Amino acid sequence: MRNSYPVWVYALIVVLVTIGLLYAAPNLFPEDPSVQIDNPMAGEVEENMEGVIGTVLGAQGLTPMRAERRDGQLLLRFETADQQSRAAEILRNSLDDNHTVALNMAPATPDWLRAINGQPMSLGLDLRGGVHFLMEVDLNAVIGTAIERYTNELRPRLREERLSFSALEDGGDELRIRFASDGERDEAESWLSSEYRGELEWAPRREDDDWLLVGTLEEEHLTELRRQALQQNISTLRTRVDELGVAEPLIAQQGEHRIVVQLPGVQDTARAKEVLGATATLEFRLVSESGDPMEARETGEVPSGTRLYEERDGTPVLLQRQVMLTGEFITDASSGIADDTGGPAVFINLDGQGARIFSRVTSDNVGRLMATVFIETTIETEEEDGEIVMRSSQSEEVINVARINEPLGGRFQITGLDSTTEARNLALLLRAGALAAPMSIVEERTVGPSLGQENIDRGIQSVIIGFVLVMLFMILYYRVFGVIANVALALNLVFIVSVLSMLQATLTLPGIAGIVLTVGMAVDANVLIFERIREELRNGMSPQAAIASGYDRAVTTIADANVTTLIAAVVLFIFGTGPIKGFAITLSIGIVASMFTAIVVTRAIVNLTYGRQPRLARLSI
């Protein structure tokens, strides 16, 4: 009796092992500390930028090892992380706002491996270093925002429909419209119910001498608004992170009202929190020509149709309640120097609809004063009766008052800012868009690059120790068959690394734990097979028959043990969060790879070693 595979099985094994070795190979080449320069506005970095950057860095005694272009970006490689950090700081201060500067670890993969799309595994935050935020979205604020929007929208629309009303009030979580008679109210209710079907519910009330219509958000519409707000926040955060210049960030929803943000390579948590958590927008309002702002501040009595604000120097100013334009129409913003004052300025671009609205309202008000109101919402978390409570506070200040000398269109400038840094931050926030709902940071972690490297070193050390101990045991206990099992174990690691590299999955510390566990579990199948072979030999079966029986009869047990573990790994992946998912991915890949190597690869090697000897007397097992 002989044990042998068809030729195509051996060929398949050779092909898979070759592919595995090729795509695992990029991980053998260390990454270079790099600085990545991009120009999102133009789509690619200018041709002459390499020479400009070389001159700027050369003046500071820094010379990159190599500069290269990739997908419109400029990548500068340095020898040390210290050189990388210094170069990034110099370039951030030297380049204009249109360019983003990001710290990166660029793979040193040879060109021939990159030609077949060979890339090293991505490293998670705990291995690479950076900042982790868990942000909670205040979805209750969506109600107030929506009611305020409907309030601003309804006032002109009711007038256009010639529907009489005496007052329209924003009640925070409800909209209140007052009428002089029940007839006016009924007429308005009929139109409103038809026009805002599925959005607002209207309830008639009587209060003092007024007839009221109270509008509240319908439950389904509110649920949809909250969902949209969460998705818009995620989209806005992605834009802001791009503006920060972070390579390979992770921004994902967690649960119903939380967002996870991981910024590899970022160590300045204050700067990251300032940009990510800020809710900033602009409003443009006309300065009221009636009333004395000083008197209004002293008496607390504000003329009807106006609101009292303060300029940056504390001077009170009365502005009309009706907003001329809001920041939602802004498509682009950049900081620079104003031509007329020579001070810091932000240059605003509006979309088509915003340009038409602004052109119309400024044409109607040439010669009048217009104020730019900067609105910022911050969220603070406080512990109250053992529970974390979020409290939002909104600050509004007039940053600019200017006379409208001519109609304004889709591009104009804002001055009156304190510094170029403030202008740069305001431009960044306006480019990224406003957050749909305020957020607070409920968890914050910073992993330094040295700690990340220590995690990598210890993770590799744990894999090596586990691997060596298992190999020694297998050789001592199973002799030649133990060596064969160790070859399969090594190939199992190769397959795990290559699959992770091909999928560009992110390796984290829990992922390394999954690999270590797989190393121990990978030989379980071989132990079952080898013990079955030894049992058949003790029962008097010939070596060739014992090999065939050992593999054939152990397959069911192996499949049962591994499939149940695979089911558990899949459940962990479906219901787990980021770190648990990383563990589940490496464990799943390891299980599938170990079944292939333990059953197919080891039998192929055993067949080649012993299968051609029909009169084999004994096995080294």
PAGUFI-517753 format. One record per residue (C-alpha): y, z, x. Coordinates in pm, whole numbers, padded with zeros to 5 digits, always signed. Last residue first. Example, Ala and Ser with C-alpha at 12.3 -4.5 7.8 and 13.67 -1.06 7.14 Angstrom:
# residues 2
-00106+00714+01367-00450+00780+01230
//
This chain:
# residues 621
+00898+01557+00648+00792+01353+00947+00529+01159+00753+00160+01124+00838-00125+00870+00875+00045+00538+00793-00224+00277+00730+00006+00046+00523+00286+00062+00786+00566-00171+00665+00716+00096+00436+00776+00359+00703+01119+00297+00856+01245+00001+00650+01114+00157+00329+01263+00496+00424+01602+00326+00490+01592+00146+00152+01476+00467-00014+01773+00652+00135+02018+00384+00011+01888+00358-00347+01823+00715-00463+02045+00940-00252+02316+00679-00178+02353+00558-00537+02328+00903-00696+02569+01041-00434+02828+00770-00508+02824+00840-00883+02853+01216-00827+03121+01179-00559+03338+00953-00778+03316+01208-01059+03392+01504-00830+03688+01321-00672+03833+01244-01017+03763+01587-01169+03936+01773-00885+04244+01554-00914+04243+01597-01294+04236+01975-01249+04541+01955-01021+04736+01738-01272+04641+01901-01605+04296+01917-01760+04178+01802-02103+04055+01450-02030+03978+01498-01659+03792+01826-01713+03590+01663-01993+03501+01377-01757+03391+01625-01489+03169+01813-01739+03008+01483-01844+02950+01399-01475+02775+01734-01425+02545+01655-01718+02484+01306-01575+02403+01446-01231+02133+01692-01338+01965+01455-01586+01976+01157-01350+01818+01361-01070+01541+01493-01299+01463+01142-01423+01469+00993-01070+01229+01250-00928+00913+01078-01054+00984+00737-00904+01114+00860-00568+00833+01106-00500+00563+00875-00642+00657+00587-00412+00684+00811-00106+00358+00992-00192+00178+00658-00237+00287+00549+00111+00192+00887+00265-00153+00897+00096-00205+01154-00182-00404+01469-00102-00229+01716-00334-00033+01852-00037+00105+01501+00020+00213+01483-00345+00397+01816-00308+00569+01699+00011+00690+01382-00167+00822+01589-00460+01002+01818-00218+01160+01513-00054+01280+01367-00385+01428+01694-00517+01591+01768-00180+01729+01414-00171+01888+01460-00514+02042+01790-00412+02181+01630-00095+02500+01514-00265+02567+01854-00426+02689+02023-00109+02905+01732+00001+03023+01690-00359+03157+02046-00361+03358+01972-00046+03490+01649-00204+03593+01832-00523+03771+02096-00315+03955+01811-00140+04067+01696-00484+04181+02050-00565+04397+02027-00249+04545+01693-00363+04454+01328-00312+04652+01081-00520+04456+00780-00641+04545+00447-00483+04244+00304-00669+04130+00127-00350+04202+00434-00139+04021+00672-00373+03727+00429-00380+03725+00408+00002+03740+00785+00051+03456+00853-00195+03244+00567-00056+03283+00690+00303+03192+01043+00200+02871+00915+00035+02798+00703+00342+02795+01021+00549+02560+01187+00298+02330+00882+00300+02308+00901+00679+02241+01274+00644+01955+01207+00401+01797+00972+00657+01829+01240+00927+01661+01488+00689+01379+01240+00632+01329+01240+01007+01303+01622+01022+01310+01772+00668+01396+02138+00730+01578+02131+01063+01748+01795+00998+01851+01888+00642+01986+02228+00744+02185+02084+01032+02336+01813+00808+02436+02066+00540+02606+02284+00800+02785+01984+00954+02921+01857+00619+03039+02199+00504+03218+02256+00833+03368+01904+00833+03489+01927+00471+03642+02271+00531+03818+02150+00847+03959+01847+00662+04103+02078+00398+04235+02318+00661+04414+02040+00847+04554+01885+00527+04675+02222+00397+04837+02293+00735+05010+01954+00717+05148+02043+00372+05259+02383+00503+05450+02211+00786+05603+01963+00540+05733+02249+00324+05605+02293-00030+05872+02396-00279+05779+02524-00621+05980+02557-00942+05870+02660-01289+06070+02696-01611+06342+02443-01524+06557+02392-01832+06616+02076-02029+06885+01951-02267+06794+01671-02508+06861+01295-02502+06949+01313-02134+07246+01096-02049+07212+00774-01859+07102+00711-01501+07414+00514-01420+07633+00784-01574+07459+01056-01374+07492+00864-01047+07858+00778-01110+07933+01144-01181+07757+01250-00860+07947+00994-00649+08284+01085-00804+08215+01454-00745+08127+01381-00381+08440+01164-00344+08647+01465-00443+08851+01628-00721+08840+01349-00981+09158+01238-01155+09061+00871-01174+08846+00669-01413+08820+00290-01375+08776-00011-01603+08521-00281-01685+08407-00410-02026+08751-00451-02175+09073-00252-02185+09374-00366-02388+09700-00313-02199+09922-00026-02087+09700+00248-02229+09854+00560-02079+09632+00787-01876+09484+01135-01908+09188+01214-01680+08934+01489-01621+08965+01655-01961+08707+01931-01973+08407+02010-02188+08146+02271-02098+07834+02315-02306+07605+02615-02298+07239+02612-02390+07021+02920-02429+06647+02904-02375+06440+03211-02463+06142+03333-02259+05958+03605-02452+05900+03969-02360+06155+04094-02610+06416+03857-02466+06375+03701-02125+06652+03454-02048+06646+03085-01958+06971+02899-01895+07044+02542-02001+07348+02344-01894+07537+02081-02091+07815+01879-01932+08089+01689-02114+08366+01506-01924+08651+01406-02155+08861+01101-02061+09199+01115-02233+09405+00829-02377+09785+00825-02405+09951+00568-02632+10133+00248-02525+09863+00014-02652+09676+00179-02940+09539-00103-03152+09442-00305-02846+09269+00007-02706+09056+00038-03020+08957-00330-03026+08884-00368-02653+08682-00048-02653+08467-00159-02948+08410-00508-02803+08329-00371-02456+08088-00116-02602+07902-00386-02794+07873-00608-02488+07765-00332-02250+08022-00131-02057+08092-00114-01682+08271+00187-01535+08432+00228-01190+08450+00593-01084+08748+00699-00875+08837+00903-00568+09206+00891-00467+09412+00600-00331+09635+00626-00638+09676+00260-00740+09368+00094-00589+09132+00379-00678+08871+00453-00410+08501+00425-00486+08222+00545-00711+07993+00323-00913+07897+00314-01279+07672+00083-01478+07558+00022-01835+07791+00257-02022+07763+00221-02402+07602+00565-02446+07904+00724-02275+08103+00753-02593+08399+00550-02724+08711+00612-02937+08598+00952-03059+08763+01086-03376+08868+01448-03330+09206+01348-03185+09303+01528-02868+09541+01821-02814+09603+01917-02452+09613+02256-02283+09704+02272-01909+09438+02465-01715+09465+02260-01395+09150+02072-01485+09282+01973-01827+09208+02188-02127+09097+02087-02472+09211+02161-02829+09070+01948-03107+09254+01739-03366+09207+01616-03723+09398+01904-03880+09636+02081-03645+09480+02363-03435+09565+02726-03509+09449+02956-03228+09801+03100-03205+09845+03085-02827+09631+02776-02768+09788+02586-03059+10137+02683-02942+10069+02540-02597+09914+02225-02750+10222+02156-02970+10140+01943-03272+10148+01574-03344+10104+01291-03095+09734+01362-03045+09589+01224-02721+09337+00952-02800+08973+01018-02713+08725+00874-02463+08399+01062-02431+08188+01093-02118+07835+01211-02045+07649+01469-01843+07324+01653-01894+07240+01791-01550+06885+01906-01485+06765+01627-01259+07077+01581-01044+07166+01944-00978+06801+02049-00957+06732+01788-00685+07043+01887-00487+06951+02255-00501+06587+02183-00416+06672+02014-00085+06319+01970+00058+06231+01630-00087+05933+01460+00081+05728+01427-00234+05925+01477-00557+05706+01610-00837+05845+01626-01191+05635+01766-01476+05780+01737-01826+05738+01984-02112+05778+01961-02489+05449+01854-02647+05209+01918-02360+05282+01786-02013+05472+01457-01993+05481+01288-01654+05712+01222-01361+05544+01179-01021+05757+01045-00736+05633+00778-00489+05945+00748-00269+06249+00952-00359+06592+00786-00329+06796+01021-00545+06893+00718-00755+06526+00646-00815+06486+01010-00921+06775+00964-01164+06614+00656-01315+06280+00832-01353+06456+01132-01508+06624+00904-01762+06289+00751-01862+06132+01096-01900+06432+01215-02101+06411+00904-02319+06043+00976-02385+06119+01335-02488+06411+01225-02706+06199+00955-02872+05934+01211-02966+06201+01446-03099+06361+01168-03303+06020+01071-03444+05951+01429-03553+06300+01448-03707+06239+01126-03902+05911+01261-04036+06079+01588-04140+06381+01430-04310+06708+01534-04148+06946+01731-04367+07243+01615-04578+07442+01851-04799+07650+01688-05073+07920+01917-05204+08138+01947-05516+08436+02164-05439+08613+02439-05635+08417+02726-05478+08089+02569-05361+07875+02352-05586+07573+02183-05435+07406+01840-05433+07110+01790-05193+07072+01482-04976+06775+01404-04748+06853+01200-04438+06651+00945-04238+06382+00790-04461+06644+00641-04695+06985+00645-04528+07149+00354-04716+06982+00416-05054+07033+00791-05063+07386+00747-04924+07487+00494-05192+07360+00701-05485+07494+01022-05334+07842+00870-05294+07862+00780-05666+07726+01120-05767+07981+01300-05549+08276+01099-05677+08165+01176-06035+08113+01544-05952+08477+01574-05859+08702+01647-05557+08428+01582-05303+08306+01765-04990+08050+01622-04747+07835+01862-04545+07588+01750-04275+07317+01993-04169+07176+02153-03853+07512+02216-03686+07730+02210-03999+07926+01897-03907+08184+01857-04181+08317+01567-04390+08616+01644-04610+08790+01525-04928+08569+01235-05022+08636+00900-05191+08389+00612-05150+08575+00291-05068+08264+00145-04898+08468+00101-04576+08594+00459-04612+08238+00590-04641+08145+00388-04331+08438+00522-04126+08335+00889-04179+07960+00825-04182+07910+00732-03817+08084+01029-03659+07896+01269-03886+07565+01083-03837+07602+01123-03459+07685+01493-03491+07383+01546-03716+07159+01368-03462+07287+01574-03170+07251+01900-03363+06893+01818-03464+06795+01700-03114+06899+02041-02979+06577+02178-03127+06387+01965-02872+06498+02187-02586+06290+02017-02317+06104+02241-02074+06090+02132-01710+05810+02204-01462+05948+02122-01119+05762+02054-00793+05944+01984-00466+05816+01833-00141+05532+01859+00109+05263+01602+00183+04947+01799+00117+05056+02015-00178+05269+01729-00312+04980+01489-00332+04870+01242-00067+04819+00874-00143+04501+00735+00009+04530+00479+00285+04575+00109+00205+04358-00201+00249+04503-00486+00046+04289-00751+00220+04589-00861+00431+04679-00494+00482+04354-00456+00679+04438-00752+00906+04795-00625+00943+04686-00293+01089+04757+00019+00878+05038+00233+01019+05113+00380+00677+05476+00467+00607+05557+00830+00531+05881+00819+00339+06223+00975+00322+06450+00782+00090+06796+00630+00131+06950+00455-00170+07214+00185-00128+07472+00095-00393+07652+00422-00333+07778+00313+00010+07608+00373+00345+07738+00613+00613+07675+00962+00471+07329+00879+00340+07257+00691+00665+07335+00991+00885+07124+01227+00672+06828+00986+00670+06849+00938+01049+06847+01314+01112+06547+01366+00883+06345+01083+01045+06429+01197+01397+06299+01544+01307+05986+01396+01145+05896+01236+01478+05832+00888+01621+06044+00692+01377+05982+00392+01149+06268+00221+00963+06180+00039+00641+06423-00204+00475+06346-00293+00114+06331-00637-00048+05957-00614-00107+05893-00497+00249+06125-00558+00545+06059-00411+00888+06230-00193+01146+06036-00051+01442+06038+00249+01671+06374+00358+01531+06659+00433+01774+06873+00744+01740+07148+00839+01986+07416+00895+01724+07598+00568+01802+07260+00397+01795+07208+00511+01436+07524+00340+01312+07469+00027+01524+07107-00012+01415+07212+00041+01052+07465-00243+01074+07214-00472+01247+06948-00408+00983+07204-00449+00705+07287-00809+00799+07024-00958+00568+07133-00750+00267+06880-00510+00112+06713-00638-00203+06751-00623-00582+07130-00635-00564+07190-00321-00770+06872-00143-00659+06968-00167-00289+06693+00002-00090+06662+00183+00240+06335+00359+00335+06332+00606+00624+06002+00659+00801+05775+00924+00952+05476+00713+01066+05134+00753+00908+04817+00810+01113+04548+00538+01117+04198+00654+01023+04283+00641+00649+04309+00260+00672+03931+00250+00753+03809+00367+00409+03866+00021+00262+03668-00156+00537+03388+00104+00553+03330+00091+00176+03333-00289+00169+03076-00299+00450+02859-00035+00276+02875-00232-00050+02780-00561+00121+02495-00404+00324+02356-00232+00012+02369-00556-00187+02187-00745+00094+01914-00479+00102+01874-00512-00275+01875-00894-00253+01584-00887-00007+01352-00723-00261+01272-00361-00175+00956-00245+00006+00692+00027+00005+00350-00086+00119+00000+00000+00000
//
